[in-house]
């Protein structure tokens, strides 16, 4: 919904029709072990990241240390989450917009071979989560302190063997996405994501931004403001009173020097100038991340196969009162959790800040500047262009109304 005054667009507002779910309130008073199980129900597309982030926040609250093998296995799970989430969004939700097709059914009819490639890429990511977590949606084995069960090494070896084919398929689909016509639209914004020296930060890191911010995760709430506006079900988030962007395009802008070799080569072939402020480029940033995640997951899996996987099993720890914060890079951006636990392990307070809640204000600011360029189009054409714009952001309303 846009407000136009004498030909100038003065505001744009995205109305969310889905009802709020109040998961944070549901968690209060429950035992801490329930939190990862309940929190991952926030989303059926990206349950892994809610599971991981809630577990990390609880471990920080309880002072639980986990092994390097556990961290590596969790990182692989999140890379797999990125592969199958991006794969779904890129091919089945967004690509039709840029090929002037009405829907993904028409797309699949015209590009049957590419459809099969996209499905295989998604299945690769889902296979990783299934082998490590026990099932794809709402994994079972991950818990505070480690894992309930060691993943089967032979199954992991098979995934590594398949990774070369999947990487080739990802690169082939990457060539298709390079041929689509991306609208020329630029608006400067602040990019925010996790950052860690020598790593394309996914599971661990500090909060960094394109404006020079560099803070530990536990200071996130002190630097970013959640805003509950009248009649809105989502708390939007601002940094110093301004909107900002998270997600693949933010990570590529800030961490591109840490990409895997194939992903780095693909990004170079796009010939972008950095910083890049075209939100439509989030599509190609996601393609780049799929390539990176396939290559990096195979590398980490091979390392784990050659290590002592018994180190991922949960060891005993003490329950105590504490507060903890954590952040993990979800497909759509940085997911933040804060939790307070009492001396008996019951949850006193929870705050969850999702990526979509963070970038909605930025999306509205972008649309406000974008609309004047399409005012002379027919209503149907305007609707198609705005639909493509919104989908390029890859919003997850289920997460946003948690």
Buried (B, 14 or more C-beta within 10 A) or exposed (E): EBEEEEEEBEEBBBEBEEEBBEBBEBBEEBEBEBBBBBBBBBBEBBBBBBBBBBBBBBBBBBEBEBBEBBBBBBBBBBBBBBBBBBBBBBBBBBBBBBBEBEEBEEBBEEBEEBBEBBBBBBBBBBBBBBBBBBEBBBBEBBBBBBBEBBBEEEEBEEBBEBBEEBBEBBBEBBEBBEEBEBBEBEBEBBBBBBBBEEBBBBBBBBBBBBEEBEBEBBEBBEEBEBEEEEEBBBBBBBBEEEBBBBBBBBBBBBBBEBBBEBBBEBBEEBEBEEEBBBBBBBBBBBBBBBBBBBBBBBBBBBEBBEBEBEBBBBEEBEBBBBBBBBBBBBBBBBBBBBBBBBEEBBBEEBBBBBBBBBBBBBBBBBBBEBBEEBEEEEEEEBEBBBEBBBBBBBBBBBBBBB
